[in-house]
Amino acid sequence: MKRLAFVLSRLGQTALVLLVVATMLFLIFRLMPGNPLVAYLDPTFTEDMERTLRAQFGLDKPLHVQYAFFLRNAVRGEFGNSFFTREPVDEVIWNVLPNTLLLTLCALLLAYAVGIAGGALLAARRGTWVEHLGIPAVLATRAAPEFWVGMLALAIFSFSLQWFPLGGATSPGSVFTSNWARVLSMDFLRHLALPALTLALYLQGLPTLLMRNSMLEVMDEDFITFARMRGLPERTVVLRHAARNALLPVVTAFALGIGYSIGGNVIIETVFSWPGLGRTLVRAVAAKDYPVAQAAFLMIAAVMIFMNFVADLFYSLLDPRVSYERR
Amino acid sequence: MSDAERALTLPPRWSRAASSWREAVGTLAVVARRDRFALAGIIIYVAFFAIALLAPVVAPHDPQELEYLPNGDVAANLPPSLAHPMGTTNLGRDIFSQLLYGSRAALMVGFVAALGVVILGTLVGLLAGYYGGWVDTVLMRLADVAFGVPFLPMAIVLVAFLGPSIWNVVLVMTLLLWRDTGRVIRAQVLSLRERSYVEAARVLGASHTRTMFVHIAPNVLPLSFLYGSLAIGWAILTEASISFLGFGDPNVISWGYMLQDAYNSQALARQAFHWFVPPGVCIMLAVMAGFFISRGYEELLFPRLRRR
């Protein structure tokens, strides 16, 4: 019962945060300077036409009515049509969402596999040259701007060596029978490789450092000393006893990482012209395409807030010491 | 506070490094003395500060000015030479001079934003932890919201909303980054306020404000500095990202702006590494320096991580 109450209260909190973020978003876009109808302006545009258009988009209504419409439509997943392409916004979003999720998941899995192994190694080799070289190297990958690493990768591997395509998710002109056929094609994978590797290089820093710190904490615990006293080989102590217990924060970070990197993908997707959620958002904001920008932002925020919730549940399930009482 | 996030922030056991304001500020010297990396970080910043101050003297050209060849043509896309140590852009601007001037934007954004984060975060943490009750609830729910906001997308939307100026970038960064500091400081204040010396101060008649700022604040300040030095790095990175995406201040030459210029001007296809490698290296150095200093603080505050 306690657990159910815990889950429900967290769920309520999650919904509340999402509502506040959506409200902030609504206000920002409504108060933004500039005419949202700028996309329709041309010399033949009369004031009459503008008034009709305003009414059509509901922009003539008072703010609170617009807000009510916005919330109702957001719940239904209706975000109207793009100001520019006139496509329904939900279609735009659903078309790019799988690309973003695929890129994020591939990069994260790679990053966490490398990071867990690397972090355990760094902890086990504390005070040796592995650590002296390893830590600055990891910090360097965290400090290097992703888009710059992406630019270097493009300049070297795509433009110069021509191993990988220059950007996008598929070669221009390619036709696929279904979305699955597209995603599983060699062409798609070739396009995915460079952005995923660049993203993974950046993302591995967090799990590596977390794993290392967590290992160092655990290695200090009494049960490790006890395992050593029992005469177990160091390898067993490190891998079976320490690493397993050190994994908890890393696993939690993975769930949080899905949310955070979907937000951060904005920049990688732009560099590699990857048709995902982040690039859609950047282009929509730049073009003042409010409906698309709102929906893309809300989608990113929703995924992120939901993953924070999942991470919390994970954490409370994995660590029996976490109580369900509210602090 | 979400348990999952707390687990990511800090090890549970930490040592206070200071009990007065003077000691708290002095921790920077302590960190520099104890940790070679932190010292390197401080030296990097000192060097960048010198470059930023001396940019008008040292820079061989005006970073915005178009350069011309003796025959009157625009000196576009020149490879590195004595006159242009890093070559010129596609419009004939001197890249080396831009790089020197770029340090100004980076340092300003990094340090002002970090200062804002330290002040706002510490204040929120102190108030929430000390008073508890509804103050705590309101402030921590605000932090929840700040954690629920996707960072870079929100920064882009806000800067687009407020207008592309470097001060707006700083403001946005402060508004989005205080959350980590606020939460961590709150957690520490919660335990500190139960200590007997705090009780003693109260019994002796110290006001709430005095207790908070004279007796509690110095203890948590080194922790704020840890987050502040991290924030310098994040702020510089984020400014670069915002500029790269084209939402930056068009009148300020920053390293991110240089990279955007190079990316949009086909420098990749032209293999003009002399154009887009240096700004990236500078960003990396500046961010690393912040990380190094924060690592020094980490080793000071969490002795378990220290070398045995």
HADDOCK unambig.tbl for C-alpha pairs under 7 A between the chains (distance, minus, plus):
assign (segid A and resid 17 and name CA) (segid B and resid 144 and name CA) 6.96 0.50 0.50
assign (segid A and resid 17 and name CA) (segid B and resid 145 and name CA) 5.35 0.50 0.50
assign (segid A and resid 17 and name CA) (segid B and resid 148 and name CA) 6.59 0.50 0.50
assign (segid A and resid 21 and name CA) (segid B and resid 145 and name CA) 6.89 0.50 0.50
assign (segid A and resid 21 and name CA) (segid B and resid 149 and name CA) 6.69 0.50 0.50
assign (segid A and resid 28 and name CA) (segid B and resid 161 and name CA) 6.84 0.50 0.50
assign (segid A and resid 32 and name CA) (segid B and resid 161 and name CA) 5.30 0.50 0.50
assign (segid A and resid 127 and name CA) (segid B and resid 307 and name CA) 6.77 0.50 0.50
assign (segid A and resid 139 and name CA) (segid B and resid 288 and name CA) 6.66 0.50 0.50
assign (segid A and resid 140 and name CA) (segid B and resid 284 and name CA) 6.87 0.50 0.50
assign (segid A and resid 140 and name CA) (segid B and resid 288 and name CA) 6.47 0.50 0.50
assign (segid A and resid 143 and name CA) (segid B and resid 284 and name CA) 5.02 0.50 0.50
assign (segid A and resid 143 and name CA) (segid B and resid 287 and name CA) 5.32 0.50 0.50
assign (segid A and resid 143 and name CA) (segid B and resid 288 and name CA) 5.53 0.50 0.50
assign (segid A and resid 144 and name CA) (segid B and resid 283 and name CA) 6.99 0.50 0.50
assign (segid A and resid 144 and name CA) (segid B and resid 284 and name CA) 4.70 0.50 0.50
assign (segid A and resid 145 and name CA) (segid B and resid 237 and name CA) 6.36 0.50 0.50
assign (segid A and resid 145 and name CA) (segid B and resid 284 and name CA) 6.95 0.50 0.50
assign (segid A and resid 148 and name CA) (segid B and resid 280 and name CA) 6.02 0.50 0.50
assign (segid A and resid 155 and name CA) (segid B and resid 268 and name CA) 4.94 0.50 0.50
assign (segid A and resid 155 and name CA) (segid B and resid 269 and name CA) 6.70 0.50 0.50
assign (segid A and resid 155 and name CA) (segid B and resid 271 and name CA) 6.37 0.50 0.50
assign (segid A and resid 159 and name CA) (segid B and resid 269 and name CA) 5.82 0.50 0.50
assign (segid A and resid 213 and name CA) (segid B and resid 305 and name CA) 6.97 0.50 0.50
assign (segid A and resid 216 and name CA) (segid B and resid 305 and name CA) 6.73 0.50 0.50
assign (segid A and resid 217 and name CA) (segid B and resid 304 and name CA) 6.92 0.50 0.50
assign (segid A and resid 249 and name CA) (segid B and resid 7 and name CA) 6.19 0.50 0.50
assign (segid A and resid 249 and name CA) (segid B and resid 8 and name CA) 6.29 0.50 0.50
assign (segid A and resid 252 and name CA) (segid B and resid 4 and name CA) 6.25 0.50 0.50
assign (segid A and resid 260 and name CA) (segid B and resid 150 and name CA) 6.90 0.50 0.50
assign (segid A and resid 263 and name CA) (segid B and resid 150 and name CA) 5.22 0.50 0.50
assign (segid A and resid 263 and name CA) (segid B and resid 151 and name CA) 6.74 0.50 0.50
assign (segid A and resid 263 and name CA) (segid B and resid 152 and name CA) 6.49 0.50 0.50
assign (segid A and resid 263 and name CA) (segid B and resid 153 and name CA) 6.36 0.50 0.50
assign (segid A and resid 264 and name CA) (segid B and resid 152 and name CA) 6.11 0.50 0.50
assign (segid A and resid 285 and name CA) (segid B and resid 157 and name CA) 6.78 0.50 0.50
assign (segid A and resid 297 and name CA) (segid B and resid 153 and name CA) 6.97 0.50 0.50
assign (segid A and resid 301 and name CA) (segid B and resid 148 and name CA) 6.80 0.50 0.50
assign (segid A and resid 301 and name CA) (segid B and resid 149 and name CA) 6.18 0.50 0.50
assign (segid A and resid 301 and name CA) (segid B and resid 150 and name CA) 5.78 0.50 0.50
assign (segid A and resid 304 and name CA) (segid B and resid 148 and name CA) 6.86 0.50 0.50
assign (segid A and resid 305 and name CA) (segid B and resid 148 and name CA) 5.36 0.50 0.50
assign (segid A and resid 311 and name CA) (segid B and resid 4 and name CA) 6.07 0.50 0.50
assign (segid A and resid 312 and name CA) (segid B and resid 2 and name CA) 6.59 0.50 0.50
assign (segid A and resid 312 and name CA) (segid B and resid 3 and name CA) 6.24 0.50 0.50
assign (segid A and resid 312 and name CA) (segid B and resid 4 and name CA) 5.04 0.50 0.50
assign (segid A and resid 315 and name CA) (segid B and resid 4 and name CA) 5.80 0.50 0.50
